[in-house]
Amino acid sequence: MKSHQTTQTMKPATAAKKLGVYLEATPAEFQEGVVSRAELNALQADPPQWLRDLRADGPHPRPVVAAKLGVSIAGLGRGGITEPLTTEQIEALKKDMPEWLEKERATQAEVRKEAARIKKKNSERAAETD
């Protein structure tokens, strides 16, 4: 019996998420089609101009906005940020540093510190059992 491999495809929303771009800002042909794994790899390896522009200027999806601001996605919500932001808007927020952003960055720093502490403790415990 001969098996033939089917091309793995994904919805545009999944591809946009993997590319780190806001789907609604992508070209219509991207939004309306399906994306194969090979096409996704090609977009990542050699991004077309529209993809480079979106990555540089936005609008950015919430996970990218959160990362650029150094906060969690939940922290964005607590700060009232529910829409995608452009790079310019993100830079303006960093410059203005509203109270919510300062608080959320501090919270995120504590979360990272605690995660590092737990990781170290677990690795020490694993080393003891070896």
Disulfide bonds with the S-S distance in Angstrom:
none
